[in-house]
Amino acid sequence: MNCEVCGEEVSGGSAFTCSYCGGVYCPGHRLPFNHACPNIAEWKRSGVTGKKVSESRTKAGQVSRTGLKDRKQLVYAAIVVLAVLAGVFLYLFRQ
């Protein structure tokens, strides 16, 4: 497969298919404004910023998106929980 803008060969994880026009692009042209997407107005209305998000499907089949900010908060919360558990462990088993 080749990028439809620059012709760079893309395959596997480096190939991006635009969900608005269906074209295949390299990482540098993956966003609609980088490949002159004919449906860029739809992309702008969607509010997608181009930031990476992880998607998961709920039981109802709806897409649930978790942005990078939410992941950072989850990591910080996990670190705090581990720190508290370490403190409790050290307190209980001190000599």
Secondary structure by P-SEA (a helix, b strand, c coil): ccccccccccccccccccccccccccccccccccccccaaaaaaaacccccbbbbbbccccbbbbbcaaaaaaaaaaaaaaaaaaaaaaaaaccc
